[in-house]
């Protein structure tokens, strides 16, 4: 049995043998990204498996008319693992919300470990299933909400991600509207209403949740 990894960000390696860990880590590089720096550009070749050890990023899909943020990721998270074995290019973009440290792992070596180590393969499949389930669940959940309910749901998710009731909105009003599936005007009206009701305060991109309980009620019932 390989030793347990004391580094939480590398706990996903625990199913590998000591030699396999060494091979995989030697095939990887750590890159640092500044806030607002692009980690992945939509359409680029997926030559590596990306793992965010620390930091935060928004994932978005762009077309000719808009950019839709579909996920916010934080520490200890694979970036795009779900599509890494399906396509040779990324069909989304990833932009750092705050300074981030990302490990780039050689895709061929990663696939070799999956073929050689059944426990590691099962762990990766489970991770991909959890990620897919979460994204699908969130999108379906939002699609059944009115604008107030959808907005409060996203704000609650951001509180959990930032681990704080005060944070800076990681995307523009237009991106937020596209993510929720409502017009920019509807989202701005909803933000203003929540502020009048003293549930939140808004100053530019800075948001503070004043009444988490009421926010949760609107999220659940909206």
N, C-alpha and C positions, 0 to 999 in steps of 0.2 A: 504494500500500500504506500503511495506517495505521501510525503508529509503535507499537512494542511498548510495552506498559504496564509500567512498572517496579514498580508496586504489585502484589505477588503476589495480593492479595485481589481485584483487578479484572482479572486476566489473561484471564478469560472474555470480556472486552470486545474482545479484540484483533482479532477478525474484522470488527468494525464500522469504518466510516470515522470520521474525526475528528469530522465533523458529527453522525453518528449517535450516537457516544459522548456528545457534549455534550447532545444531545436526551434521551437515555436517563437520564443522570445528573441533568439538571435536573428530570426527572420523578420523581426519587427523594428519599427522606428517610432520614437515619440516626437510629436510635433506640437508646438504651442501656437494657439490662435488668439489674437486680440479680439476684444469686443467688436462686433459687427463685421468681422472677417469671415469670408466664405470658406467653409470646410469642404463642402461638396457642391459642385455646380451641376445642375440638371443636364443630363446628356453625356457627362464625362464617363470614360471607361472605368468599370469597377474592377480594378486590378488588385485591390487590397480589401481586407476585412477591417472595418474601422470600429474601434472601441473607445468611448469617451471615459477616461479615468476620472477626470475632474472637470467641472465646468457646466455649461448649459447652452443649448442650441435650439433653434426653431427649425422644423422641417416643413417645407412648403412645395407645392406643385404649381408650376406656372404654365399658363397658356397665352394666347395672343391678347386676351382681354384682362386677365387678373392673376393675382398670386394668392393661393389659398393655403394658409397655415393649417396643417392637419395634426401636428404633434409637437409638444415641447418635451425635450429630453434633458436629463441632468446626469449627475455622477453615476459611474459604474453601469453604463448602458451601451449596447452595440448600436451602431448607426447603420440602418439599412440592411440589417442581417436578413430580413425576410425576403428581400429581392436579390441578395448577393449570389444566389445559386440558380437564379432563373434567367437573369439577363446579364449581358456583359457591359451594360451601362446603367447609370443611376437615373431613375425617372423622377427624381425630386432634388431639391436643393437643401443644404444645411448651412445655417449661418449662426455663428457664435453670438449668444446673448450677453455672455460675460467671458472673461479670459478662460480658455479651455485647454486641457491637455488631452490629446488624442493619440492612441496607439494605432499605427498602421501595420497590419500583419499580412505577410505574403499569402495571397489567396491559395496558391498551389500547396503550400505547407499546411495551411489550415485544413484543406480538403484531405491531405494525406493523413492528418491526425484523426479525422472523422472516419476514414477507411480503416485505420489501424486500431482504433480504440472505441469499442462499442458503447461504453459508459459515457465517454465524451460525446459521442454522436447523439445518444439519447438526451443528454443535457442540452445540447444545441437545438435539437428538435423541440424540446419542451420550451426553451426560451423563445423560439420563433412562434410557437403556438400561442404563448402568453401574450406576446407583442401583437400578433394579428388579432386575437380575441379582444384585447383592450382597445385597439384602434376602431375595429368594427362596432364594438359596444358603444364607444363614445360617439361615433358618427350617427348611429341609429338613435341614441339617446337625445342628441341635439336636434335631430330632424323632427322629433315629436314635441319640441318645446316651442312656446311663443317666444318673442324676442327677449322679454324680461327673464323668463326661465332659462333660456339658452345662455344669456349673458351671465347670469348668476352662477350657472354651472361652470362656465369657463373661469370665472373669477375664483370660485372655490378650488378648482384644479390648480390655478396659479398660486393660491395660498399654500397648497400642499407642496408644490414644486419648490417654491421659494422658502418654505418653512417660516413664513412670516405673514402677518396681516397687512404689512406695508411693503410695497414693491413697485418697480417700474414696469409698466406694460411693455412686453417684449415685441409688440408689433403695432403698426399704425392703425388708425380707426378704419381705414379701407380694408386692410388685411383682416382685422377683427370682424368686420361686417361680412366679408367673403367667407370666413371660417364659419360664422354662425348661419350664413345663408339668408341674411337680411340686408336691407339697404343701409348705407352709411348714416343716413338721416335717422332711421329707426333706432340704430345703435346709440347714436348721440343723444336722442330723446330719452332712451332708456337709462343711459348713464346719468343724465341730468335729473331724471325722476328719482333714481336711487340716492342721488346726492341730496335732493330736496327732502327726502324721507329720512335723511341722516343715517342711511345704511352704509354709505361709503363717502369718502371725500376724493375729489379728483382735481389734480393740478397738473395740466399738461399730460405727460405720460405717467406721472406718479399717482398711485392709487393706494388708499388705506381703507381697510374694512373696519367700520366702526361697530357694526352689529352683525357678527357672524351667524347668529341664530336666525335672524330674519332673512339673511341672504340664503341660508340653507332651505328655509321654508319656501321661498320663491323658486329656488332651483328645483325643489321636489314637486311643487304644485303647478309651476308655470307651464 
